[in-house]
Amino acid sequence: MPRTADFLAASTRDGHIRCWATGGGDPELLWEQDVRAGRLRSLAFDDDGEWLAVCGGDGTVRVWQARTGQHASRFTNPGGWARTVTLDGAGNRAAVGAGTGEISVRSLREDRLTAHLAGHTGRILMLGFAAEDRLVSAAGDGTVRLWSLTEQRQLAEVRVDATLHCAAFDAATSRVLAGSAAGVATLTVDSD
């Protein structure tokens, strides 16, 4: 099974996406698509590198098989402008953060919305599945939040800085790295 590190995906300003195999020697272009989705804002692989999800300014989320480029799913984000996307480890669910601060979680296998989370007042910058039932988010409102997906409610909130502009989540260590004008903050998410 390929690892995520075996693939690289990138997008261009005009809505093209390309996926390369990077596992041995020189990178090999596997496929490219013209998705005509406006500016693509976020790309995400599942843990095994089997699926690639992409979202853009038109509010559409698309999922492809990473190795072949075969189309697997397409849906419109109910929150409008799709700012960021992430897949759970198995590639069964996609979480999408909107420019409005709303978060949607969709089952890709059942092709249905399973959670809608509201509370952020700034655009969603980062999402990550922290556990089977937990999602972590960071937004332009300066907060990092932990959510229960089954209860569709916020469990915890940490105010980082009003100038929060980027964040990353490592599911293996449950750590969030957040960057703002004040510097970098590291938080550990308790997903129990």
PyMOL commands that place a pseudoatom at each C-alpha (Angstrom):
pseudoatom trace, name=CA, resn=MET, resi=1, chain=A, elem=C, hetatm=0, pos=[0.000, 0.000, 0.000]
pseudoatom trace, name=CA, resn=PRO, resi=2, chain=A, elem=C, hetatm=0, pos=[1.437, 3.435, -0.873]
pseudoatom trace, name=CA, resn=ARG, resi=3, chain=A, elem=C, hetatm=0, pos=[2.203, 5.898, 1.881]
pseudoatom trace, name=CA, resn=THR, resi=4, chain=A, elem=C, hetatm=0, pos=[1.184, 9.546, 1.697]
pseudoatom trace, name=CA, resn=ALA, resi=5, chain=A, elem=C, hetatm=0, pos=[4.869, 10.381, 1.358]
pseudoatom trace, name=CA, resn=ASP, resi=6, chain=A, elem=C, hetatm=0, pos=[4.852, 8.465, -1.954]
pseudoatom trace, name=CA, resn=PHE, resi=7, chain=A, elem=C, hetatm=0, pos=[2.659, 11.147, -3.557]
pseudoatom trace, name=CA, resn=LEU, resi=8, chain=A, elem=C, hetatm=0, pos=[2.786, 14.867, -4.055]
pseudoatom trace, name=CA, resn=ALA, resi=9, chain=A, elem=C, hetatm=0, pos=[-0.130, 16.983, -5.239]
pseudoatom trace, name=CA, resn=ALA, resi=10, chain=A, elem=C, hetatm=0, pos=[-0.162, 20.637, -6.234]
pseudoatom trace, name=CA, resn=SER, resi=11, chain=A, elem=C, hetatm=0, pos=[-2.557, 23.091, -7.778]
pseudoatom trace, name=CA, resn=THR, resi=12, chain=A, elem=C, hetatm=0, pos=[-2.209, 26.134, -9.991]
pseudoatom trace, name=CA, resn=ARG, resi=13, chain=A, elem=C, hetatm=0, pos=[-4.049, 29.438, -9.755]
pseudoatom trace, name=CA, resn=ASP, resi=14, chain=A, elem=C, hetatm=0, pos=[-6.254, 28.569, -12.704]
pseudoatom trace, name=CA, resn=GLY, resi=15, chain=A, elem=C, hetatm=0, pos=[-7.747, 25.385, -11.227]
pseudoatom trace, name=CA, resn=HIS, resi=16, chain=A, elem=C, hetatm=0, pos=[-5.374, 22.691, -12.484]
pseudoatom trace, name=CA, resn=ILE, resi=17, chain=A, elem=C, hetatm=0, pos=[-4.288, 19.910, -10.154]
pseudoatom trace, name=CA, resn=ARG, resi=18, chain=A, elem=C, hetatm=0, pos=[-1.398, 17.524, -10.671]
pseudoatom trace, name=CA, resn=CYS, resi=19, chain=A, elem=C, hetatm=0, pos=[-0.372, 14.408, -8.748]
pseudoatom trace, name=CA, resn=TRP, resi=20, chain=A, elem=C, hetatm=0, pos=[3.111, 12.854, -8.814]
pseudoatom trace, name=CA, resn=ALA, resi=21, chain=A, elem=C, hetatm=0, pos=[4.551, 9.588, -7.515]
pseudoatom trace, name=CA, resn=THR, resi=22, chain=A, elem=C, hetatm=0, pos=[7.660, 10.350, -5.469]
pseudoatom trace, name=CA, resn=GLY, resi=23, chain=A, elem=C, hetatm=0, pos=[8.543, 6.915, -4.061]
pseudoatom trace, name=CA, resn=GLY, resi=24, chain=A, elem=C, hetatm=0, pos=[11.617, 6.029, -6.083]
pseudoatom trace, name=CA, resn=GLY, resi=25, chain=A, elem=C, hetatm=0, pos=[13.961, 8.288, -7.966]
pseudoatom trace, name=CA, resn=ASP, resi=26, chain=A, elem=C, hetatm=0, pos=[12.657, 11.249, -9.923]
pseudoatom trace, name=CA, resn=PRO, resi=27, chain=A, elem=C, hetatm=0, pos=[9.040, 12.303, -9.392]
pseudoatom trace, name=CA, resn=GLU, resi=28, chain=A, elem=C, hetatm=0, pos=[6.694, 10.891, -12.045]
pseudoatom trace, name=CA, resn=LEU, resi=29, chain=A, elem=C, hetatm=0, pos=[3.582, 12.806, -13.082]
pseudoatom trace, name=CA, resn=LEU, resi=30, chain=A, elem=C, hetatm=0, pos=[0.699, 10.360, -12.636]
pseudoatom trace, name=CA, resn=TRP, resi=31, chain=A, elem=C, hetatm=0, pos=[-2.221, 12.537, -13.707]
pseudoatom trace, name=CA, resn=GLU, resi=32, chain=A, elem=C, hetatm=0, pos=[-3.554, 16.047, -13.992]
pseudoatom trace, name=CA, resn=GLN, resi=33, chain=A, elem=C, hetatm=0, pos=[-7.022, 17.529, -14.073]
pseudoatom trace, name=CA, resn=ASP, resi=34, chain=A, elem=C, hetatm=0, pos=[-8.498, 20.879, -15.008]
pseudoatom trace, name=CA, resn=VAL, resi=35, chain=A, elem=C, hetatm=0, pos=[-11.149, 21.101, -12.307]
pseudoatom trace, name=CA, resn=ARG, resi=36, chain=A, elem=C, hetatm=0, pos=[-12.371, 24.584, -13.257]
pseudoatom trace, name=CA, resn=ALA, resi=37, chain=A, elem=C, hetatm=0, pos=[-13.166, 25.318, -9.639]
pseudoatom trace, name=CA, resn=GLY, resi=38, chain=A, elem=C, hetatm=0, pos=[-11.681, 28.745, -9.318]
pseudoatom trace, name=CA, resn=ARG, resi=39, chain=A, elem=C, hetatm=0, pos=[-8.743, 29.081, -6.992]
pseudoatom trace, name=CA, resn=LEU, resi=40, chain=A, elem=C, hetatm=0, pos=[-8.049, 25.782, -5.250]
pseudoatom trace, name=CA, resn=ARG, resi=41, chain=A, elem=C, hetatm=0, pos=[-7.560, 26.445, -1.551]
pseudoatom trace, name=CA, resn=SER, resi=42, chain=A, elem=C, hetatm=0, pos=[-6.665, 23.124, 0.067]
pseudoatom trace, name=CA, resn=LEU, resi=43, chain=A, elem=C, hetatm=0, pos=[-5.505, 19.591, -0.774]
pseudoatom trace, name=CA, resn=ALA, resi=44, chain=A, elem=C, hetatm=0, pos=[-5.434, 16.571, 1.562]
pseudoatom trace, name=CA, resn=PHE, resi=45, chain=A, elem=C, hetatm=0, pos=[-4.512, 12.885, 1.394]
pseudoatom trace, name=CA, resn=ASP, resi=46, chain=A, elem=C, hetatm=0, pos=[-5.829, 10.136, 3.653]
pseudoatom trace, name=CA, resn=ASP, resi=47, chain=A, elem=C, hetatm=0, pos=[-3.250, 8.272, 5.797]
pseudoatom trace, name=CA, resn=ASP, resi=48, chain=A, elem=C, hetatm=0, pos=[-2.513, 5.595, 3.183]
pseudoatom trace, name=CA, resn=GLY, resi=49, chain=A, elem=C, hetatm=0, pos=[-2.275, 8.014, 0.286]
pseudoatom trace, name=CA, resn=GLU, resi=50, chain=A, elem=C, hetatm=0, pos=[-5.138, 6.243, -1.473]
pseudoatom trace, name=CA, resn=TRP, resi=51, chain=A, elem=C, hetatm=0, pos=[-7.436, 9.283, -1.758]
pseudoatom trace, name=CA, resn=LEU, resi=52, chain=A, elem=C, hetatm=0, pos=[-6.828, 12.947, -2.544]
pseudoatom trace, name=CA, resn=ALA, resi=53, chain=A, elem=C, hetatm=0, pos=[-9.407, 15.624, -1.685]
pseudoatom trace, name=CA, resn=VAL, resi=54, chain=A, elem=C, hetatm=0, pos=[-9.381, 19.179, -3.050]
pseudoatom trace, name=CA, resn=CYS, resi=55, chain=A, elem=C, hetatm=0, pos=[-11.589, 22.181, -2.329]
pseudoatom trace, name=CA, resn=GLY, resi=56, chain=A, elem=C, hetatm=0, pos=[-11.865, 25.584, -3.897]
pseudoatom trace, name=CA, resn=GLY, resi=57, chain=A, elem=C, hetatm=0, pos=[-13.466, 28.956, -4.052]
pseudoatom trace, name=CA, resn=ASP, resi=58, chain=A, elem=C, hetatm=0, pos=[-16.529, 27.658, -5.877]
pseudoatom trace, name=CA, resn=GLY, resi=59, chain=A, elem=C, hetatm=0, pos=[-17.492, 25.641, -2.756]
pseudoatom trace, name=CA, resn=THR, resi=60, chain=A, elem=C, hetatm=0, pos=[-16.985, 22.286, -4.452]
pseudoatom trace, name=CA, resn=VAL, resi=61, chain=A, elem=C, hetatm=0, pos=[-15.038, 19.414, -2.903]
pseudoatom trace, name=CA, resn=ARG, resi=62, chain=A, elem=C, hetatm=0, pos=[-13.642, 16.737, -5.208]
pseudoatom trace, name=CA, resn=VAL, resi=63, chain=A, elem=C, hetatm=0, pos=[-12.042, 13.415, -4.289]
pseudoatom trace, name=CA, resn=TRP, resi=64, chain=A, elem=C, hetatm=0, pos=[-9.845, 11.283, -6.574]
pseudoatom trace, name=CA, resn=GLN, resi=65, chain=A, elem=C, hetatm=0, pos=[-7.983, 8.027, -6.226]
pseudoatom trace, name=CA, resn=ALA, resi=66, chain=A, elem=C, hetatm=0, pos=[-4.428, 9.328, -5.802]
pseudoatom trace, name=CA, resn=ARG, resi=67, chain=A, elem=C, hetatm=0, pos=[-2.652, 6.731, -7.919]
pseudoatom trace, name=CA, resn=THR, resi=68, chain=A, elem=C, hetatm=0, pos=[-4.954, 6.810, -10.965]
pseudoatom trace, name=CA, resn=GLY, resi=69, chain=A, elem=C, hetatm=0, pos=[-6.786, 10.124, -10.836]
pseudoatom trace, name=CA, resn=GLN, resi=70, chain=A, elem=C, hetatm=0, pos=[-10.094, 8.275, -11.086]
pseudoatom trace, name=CA, resn=HIS, resi=71, chain=A, elem=C, hetatm=0, pos=[-12.915, 10.509, -9.847]
pseudoatom trace, name=CA, resn=ALA, resi=72, chain=A, elem=C, hetatm=0, pos=[-14.503, 9.172, -6.634]
pseudoatom trace, name=CA, resn=SER, resi=73, chain=A, elem=C, hetatm=0, pos=[-16.738, 11.922, -5.256]
pseudoatom trace, name=CA, resn=ARG, resi=74, chain=A, elem=C, hetatm=0, pos=[-17.891, 15.490, -5.777]
pseudoatom trace, name=CA, resn=PHE, resi=75, chain=A, elem=C, hetatm=0, pos=[-20.127, 17.562, -3.538]
pseudoatom trace, name=CA, resn=THR, resi=76, chain=A, elem=C, hetatm=0, pos=[-20.877, 21.182, -2.764]
pseudoatom trace, name=CA, resn=ASN, resi=77, chain=A, elem=C, hetatm=0, pos=[-19.972, 22.425, 0.678]
pseudoatom trace, name=CA, resn=PRO, resi=78, chain=A, elem=C, hetatm=0, pos=[-23.158, 23.572, 2.456]
pseudoatom trace, name=CA, resn=GLY, resi=79, chain=A, elem=C, hetatm=0, pos=[-21.186, 26.407, 4.103]
pseudoatom trace, name=CA, resn=GLY, resi=80, chain=A, elem=C, hetatm=0, pos=[-20.298, 27.954, 0.733]
pseudoatom trace, name=CA, resn=TRP, resi=81, chain=A, elem=C, hetatm=0, pos=[-16.727, 28.942, -0.051]
pseudoatom trace, name=CA, resn=ALA, resi=82, chain=A, elem=C, hetatm=0, pos=[-14.572, 25.918, 0.843]
pseudoatom trace, name=CA, resn=ARG, resi=83, chain=A, elem=C, hetatm=0, pos=[-11.400, 27.155, 2.543]
pseudoatom trace, name=CA, resn=THR, resi=84, chain=A, elem=C, hetatm=0, pos=[-9.842, 23.917, 3.818]
pseudoatom trace, name=CA, resn=VAL, resi=85, chain=A, elem=C, hetatm=0, pos=[-10.438, 20.177, 3.579]
pseudoatom trace, name=CA, resn=THR, resi=86, chain=A, elem=C, hetatm=0, pos=[-9.129, 17.128, 5.415]
pseudoatom trace, name=CA, resn=LEU, resi=87, chain=A, elem=C, hetatm=0, pos=[-9.785, 13.391, 5.191]
pseudoatom trace, name=CA, resn=ASP, resi=88, chain=A, elem=C, hetatm=0, pos=[-9.949, 11.013, 8.117]
pseudoatom trace, name=CA, resn=GLY, resi=89, chain=A, elem=C, hetatm=0, pos=[-7.205, 8.391, 8.317]
pseudoatom trace, name=CA, resn=ALA, resi=90, chain=A, elem=C, hetatm=0, pos=[-9.146, 5.778, 6.354]
pseudoatom trace, name=CA, resn=GLY, resi=91, chain=A, elem=C, hetatm=0, pos=[-10.479, 8.206, 3.738]
pseudoatom trace, name=CA, resn=ASN, resi=92, chain=A, elem=C, hetatm=0, pos=[-14.088, 7.544, 4.754]
pseudoatom trace, name=CA, resn=ARG, resi=93, chain=A, elem=C, hetatm=0, pos=[-14.978, 11.102, 5.788]
pseudoatom trace, name=CA, resn=ALA, resi=94, chain=A, elem=C, hetatm=0, pos=[-14.155, 14.591, 4.603]
pseudoatom trace, name=CA, resn=ALA, resi=95, chain=A, elem=C, hetatm=0, pos=[-14.292, 17.650, 6.840]
pseudoatom trace, name=CA, resn=VAL, resi=96, chain=A, elem=C, hetatm=0, pos=[-14.617, 20.982, 5.057]
pseudoatom trace, name=CA, resn=GLY, resi=97, chain=A, elem=C, hetatm=0, pos=[-14.106, 24.427, 6.573]
pseudoatom trace, name=CA, resn=ALA, resi=98, chain=A, elem=C, hetatm=0, pos=[-15.740, 27.440, 5.013]
pseudoatom trace, name=CA, resn=GLY, resi=99, chain=A, elem=C, hetatm=0, pos=[-14.770, 31.072, 4.767]
pseudoatom trace, name=CA, resn=THR, resi=100, chain=A, elem=C, hetatm=0, pos=[-17.836, 31.799, 6.914]
pseudoatom trace, name=CA, resn=GLY, resi=101, chain=A, elem=C, hetatm=0, pos=[-16.447, 29.809, 9.874]
pseudoatom trace, name=CA, resn=GLU, resi=102, chain=A, elem=C, hetatm=0, pos=[-18.774, 26.835, 9.417]
pseudoatom trace, name=CA, resn=ILE, resi=103, chain=A, elem=C, hetatm=0, pos=[-17.529, 23.230, 9.309]
pseudoatom trace, name=CA, resn=SER, resi=104, chain=A, elem=C, hetatm=0, pos=[-19.220, 20.324, 7.519]
pseudoatom trace, name=CA, resn=VAL, resi=105, chain=A, elem=C, hetatm=0, pos=[-18.368, 16.641, 7.834]
pseudoatom trace, name=CA, resn=ARG, resi=106, chain=A, elem=C, hetatm=0, pos=[-19.461, 14.281, 5.077]
pseudoatom trace, name=CA, resn=SER, resi=107, chain=A, elem=C, hetatm=0, pos=[-19.422, 10.498, 4.870]
pseudoatom trace, name=CA, resn=LEU, resi=108, chain=A, elem=C, hetatm=0, pos=[-17.864, 9.715, 1.497]
pseudoatom trace, name=CA, resn=ARG, resi=109, chain=A, elem=C, hetatm=0, pos=[-19.033, 6.111, 1.574]
pseudoatom trace, name=CA, resn=GLU, resi=110, chain=A, elem=C, hetatm=0, pos=[-22.672, 7.022, 2.244]
pseudoatom trace, name=CA, resn=ASP, resi=111, chain=A, elem=C, hetatm=0, pos=[-22.513, 10.337, 0.327]
pseudoatom trace, name=CA, resn=ARG, resi=112, chain=A, elem=C, hetatm=0, pos=[-24.285, 12.283, 3.064]
pseudoatom trace, name=CA, resn=LEU, resi=113, chain=A, elem=C, hetatm=0, pos=[-23.662, 15.090, 5.528]
pseudoatom trace, name=CA, resn=THR, resi=114, chain=A, elem=C, hetatm=0, pos=[-23.024, 13.678, 9.021]
pseudoatom trace, name=CA, resn=ALA, resi=115, chain=A, elem=C, hetatm=0, pos=[-22.179, 16.806, 11.037]
pseudoatom trace, name=CA, resn=HIS, resi=116, chain=A, elem=C, hetatm=0, pos=[-22.481, 20.580, 10.843]
pseudoatom trace, name=CA, resn=LEU, resi=117, chain=A, elem=C, hetatm=0, pos=[-20.411, 22.610, 13.317]
pseudoatom trace, name=CA, resn=ALA, resi=118, chain=A, elem=C, hetatm=0, pos=[-20.842, 26.324, 13.928]
pseudoatom trace, name=CA, resn=GLY, resi=119, chain=A, elem=C, hetatm=0, pos=[-19.064, 28.611, 16.361]
pseudoatom trace, name=CA, resn=HIS, resi=120, chain=A, elem=C, hetatm=0, pos=[-16.008, 30.092, 14.673]
pseudoatom trace, name=CA, resn=THR, resi=121, chain=A, elem=C, hetatm=0, pos=[-16.404, 33.704, 13.572]
pseudoatom trace, name=CA, resn=GLY, resi=122, chain=A, elem=C, hetatm=0, pos=[-13.477, 33.706, 11.141]
pseudoatom trace, name=CA, resn=ARG, resi=123, chain=A, elem=C, hetatm=0, pos=[-12.536, 31.611, 8.123]
pseudoatom trace, name=CA, resn=ILE, resi=124, chain=A, elem=C, hetatm=0, pos=[-11.442, 28.056, 8.882]
pseudoatom trace, name=CA, resn=LEU, resi=125, chain=A, elem=C, hetatm=0, pos=[-7.684, 27.681, 8.404]
pseudoatom trace, name=CA, resn=MET, resi=126, chain=A, elem=C, hetatm=0, pos=[-7.097, 24.055, 9.473]
pseudoatom trace, name=CA, resn=LEU, resi=127, chain=A, elem=C, hetatm=0, pos=[-9.025, 20.885, 10.280]
pseudoatom trace, name=CA, resn=GLY, resi=128, chain=A, elem=C, hetatm=0, pos=[-7.885, 17.504, 11.579]
pseudoatom trace, name=CA, resn=PHE, resi=129, chain=A, elem=C, hetatm=0, pos=[-9.570, 14.326, 12.765]
pseudoatom trace, name=CA, resn=ALA, resi=130, chain=A, elem=C, hetatm=0, pos=[-8.277, 13.889, 16.325]
pseudoatom trace, name=CA, resn=ALA, resi=131, chain=A, elem=C, hetatm=0, pos=[-10.046, 10.575, 17.040]
pseudoatom trace, name=CA, resn=GLU, resi=132, chain=A, elem=C, hetatm=0, pos=[-13.018, 8.577, 15.740]
pseudoatom trace, name=CA, resn=ASP, resi=133, chain=A, elem=C, hetatm=0, pos=[-15.485, 11.112, 17.134]
pseudoatom trace, name=CA, resn=ARG, resi=134, chain=A, elem=C, hetatm=0, pos=[-13.342, 14.256, 17.444]
pseudoatom trace, name=CA, resn=LEU, resi=135, chain=A, elem=C, hetatm=0, pos=[-12.355, 17.037, 15.092]
pseudoatom trace, name=CA, resn=VAL, resi=136, chain=A, elem=C, hetatm=0, pos=[-9.905, 19.876, 15.789]
pseudoatom trace, name=CA, resn=SER, resi=137, chain=A, elem=C, hetatm=0, pos=[-10.144, 23.229, 14.007]
pseudoatom trace, name=CA, resn=ALA, resi=138, chain=A, elem=C, hetatm=0, pos=[-8.282, 26.536, 13.867]
pseudoatom trace, name=CA, resn=ALA, resi=139, chain=A, elem=C, hetatm=0, pos=[-9.756, 29.716, 12.449]
pseudoatom trace, name=CA, resn=GLY, resi=140, chain=A, elem=C, hetatm=0, pos=[-9.017, 33.318, 11.642]
pseudoatom trace, name=CA, resn=ASP, resi=141, chain=A, elem=C, hetatm=0, pos=[-10.958, 34.315, 14.781]
pseudoatom trace, name=CA, resn=GLY, resi=142, chain=A, elem=C, hetatm=0, pos=[-7.815, 33.346, 16.730]
pseudoatom trace, name=CA, resn=THR, resi=143, chain=A, elem=C, hetatm=0, pos=[-9.155, 30.144, 18.263]
pseudoatom trace, name=CA, resn=VAL, resi=144, chain=A, elem=C, hetatm=0, pos=[-8.365, 26.447, 18.153]
pseudoatom trace, name=CA, resn=ARG, resi=145, chain=A, elem=C, hetatm=0, pos=[-11.376, 24.260, 18.995]
pseudoatom trace, name=CA, resn=LEU, resi=146, chain=A, elem=C, hetatm=0, pos=[-12.097, 20.604, 19.700]
pseudoatom trace, name=CA, resn=TRP, resi=147, chain=A, elem=C, hetatm=0, pos=[-15.473, 19.242, 18.564]
pseudoatom trace, name=CA, resn=SER, resi=148, chain=A, elem=C, hetatm=0, pos=[-17.572, 16.148, 19.217]
pseudoatom trace, name=CA, resn=LEU, resi=149, chain=A, elem=C, hetatm=0, pos=[-18.883, 14.891, 15.871]
pseudoatom trace, name=CA, resn=THR, resi=150, chain=A, elem=C, hetatm=0, pos=[-21.675, 12.689, 17.263]
pseudoatom trace, name=CA, resn=GLU, resi=151, chain=A, elem=C, hetatm=0, pos=[-22.944, 15.427, 19.566]
pseudoatom trace, name=CA, resn=GLN, resi=152, chain=A, elem=C, hetatm=0, pos=[-22.159, 18.170, 17.011]
pseudoatom trace, name=CA, resn=ARG, resi=153, chain=A, elem=C, hetatm=0, pos=[-20.914, 20.515, 19.710]
pseudoatom trace, name=CA, resn=GLN, resi=154, chain=A, elem=C, hetatm=0, pos=[-17.744, 22.230, 20.829]
pseudoatom trace, name=CA, resn=LEU, resi=155, chain=A, elem=C, hetatm=0, pos=[-15.848, 20.476, 23.640]
pseudoatom trace, name=CA, resn=ALA, resi=156, chain=A, elem=C, hetatm=0, pos=[-12.979, 22.918, 24.184]
pseudoatom trace, name=CA, resn=GLU, resi=157, chain=A, elem=C, hetatm=0, pos=[-11.616, 26.229, 22.935]
pseudoatom trace, name=CA, resn=VAL, resi=158, chain=A, elem=C, hetatm=0, pos=[-8.202, 27.865, 23.235]
pseudoatom trace, name=CA, resn=ARG, resi=159, chain=A, elem=C, hetatm=0, pos=[-7.680, 31.475, 22.205]
pseudoatom trace, name=CA, resn=VAL, resi=160, chain=A, elem=C, hetatm=0, pos=[-4.289, 31.670, 20.499]
pseudoatom trace, name=CA, resn=ASP, resi=161, chain=A, elem=C, hetatm=0, pos=[-4.083, 35.162, 19.023]
pseudoatom trace, name=CA, resn=ALA, resi=162, chain=A, elem=C, hetatm=0, pos=[-6.404, 37.412, 17.042]
pseudoatom trace, name=CA, resn=THR, resi=163, chain=A, elem=C, hetatm=0, pos=[-3.879, 37.380, 14.193]
pseudoatom trace, name=CA, resn=LEU, resi=164, chain=A, elem=C, hetatm=0, pos=[-3.879, 33.565, 13.784]
pseudoatom trace, name=CA, resn=HIS, resi=165, chain=A, elem=C, hetatm=0, pos=[-3.137, 32.941, 10.106]
pseudoatom trace, name=CA, resn=CYS, resi=166, chain=A, elem=C, hetatm=0, pos=[-1.981, 29.318, 9.810]
pseudoatom trace, name=CA, resn=ALA, resi=167, chain=A, elem=C, hetatm=0, pos=[-2.084, 26.030, 11.700]
pseudoatom trace, name=CA, resn=ALA, resi=168, chain=A, elem=C, hetatm=0, pos=[-1.257, 22.342, 11.281]
pseudoatom trace, name=CA, resn=PHE, resi=169, chain=A, elem=C, hetatm=0, pos=[-2.401, 19.234, 13.144]
pseudoatom trace, name=CA, resn=ASP, resi=170, chain=A, elem=C, hetatm=0, pos=[-0.458, 16.014, 13.744]
pseudoatom trace, name=CA, resn=ALA, resi=171, chain=A, elem=C, hetatm=0, pos=[-2.916, 13.224, 14.574]
pseudoatom trace, name=CA, resn=ALA, resi=172, chain=A, elem=C, hetatm=0, pos=[-0.097, 10.906, 15.720]
pseudoatom trace, name=CA, resn=THR, resi=173, chain=A, elem=C, hetatm=0, pos=[0.919, 13.257, 18.552]
pseudoatom trace, name=CA, resn=SER, resi=174, chain=A, elem=C, hetatm=0, pos=[-2.397, 15.150, 18.945]
pseudoatom trace, name=CA, resn=ARG, resi=175, chain=A, elem=C, hetatm=0, pos=[-0.498, 18.435, 18.585]
pseudoatom trace, name=CA, resn=VAL, resi=176, chain=A, elem=C, hetatm=0, pos=[-1.587, 21.631, 16.908]
pseudoatom trace, name=CA, resn=LEU, resi=177, chain=A, elem=C, hetatm=0, pos=[1.023, 24.084, 15.671]
pseudoatom trace, name=CA, resn=ALA, resi=178, chain=A, elem=C, hetatm=0, pos=[-0.487, 27.568, 15.253]
pseudoatom trace, name=CA, resn=GLY, resi=179, chain=A, elem=C, hetatm=0, pos=[1.198, 30.619, 13.766]
pseudoatom trace, name=CA, resn=SER, resi=180, chain=A, elem=C, hetatm=0, pos=[0.266, 34.256, 14.311]
pseudoatom trace, name=CA, resn=ALA, resi=181, chain=A, elem=C, hetatm=0, pos=[1.869, 37.697, 14.330]
pseudoatom trace, name=CA, resn=ALA, resi=182, chain=A, elem=C, hetatm=0, pos=[2.805, 36.996, 17.966]
pseudoatom trace, name=CA, resn=GLY, resi=183, chain=A, elem=C, hetatm=0, pos=[4.765, 33.867, 17.031]
pseudoatom trace, name=CA, resn=VAL, resi=184, chain=A, elem=C, hetatm=0, pos=[4.153, 30.143, 17.123]
pseudoatom trace, name=CA, resn=ALA, resi=185, chain=A, elem=C, hetatm=0, pos=[2.108, 28.230, 19.696]
pseudoatom trace, name=CA, resn=THR, resi=186, chain=A, elem=C, hetatm=0, pos=[2.021, 24.467, 20.230]
pseudoatom trace, name=CA, resn=LEU, resi=187, chain=A, elem=C, hetatm=0, pos=[-1.077, 22.909, 21.790]
pseudoatom trace, name=CA, resn=THR, resi=188, chain=A, elem=C, hetatm=0, pos=[-1.799, 19.308, 22.676]
pseudoatom trace, name=CA, resn=VAL, resi=189, chain=A, elem=C, hetatm=0, pos=[-5.372, 18.176, 22.051]
pseudoatom trace, name=CA, resn=ASP, resi=190, chain=A, elem=C, hetatm=0, pos=[-6.852, 15.770, 24.585]
pseudoatom trace, name=CA, resn=SER, resi=191, chain=A, elem=C, hetatm=0, pos=[-9.161, 13.778, 22.332]
pseudoatom trace, name=CA, resn=ASP, resi=192, chain=A, elem=C, hetatm=0, pos=[-10.563, 11.511, 25.072]
for i in range(1, 192): cmd.bond("trace and resi %d" % i, "trace and resi %d" % (i + 1))
show_as sticks, trace
zoom trace
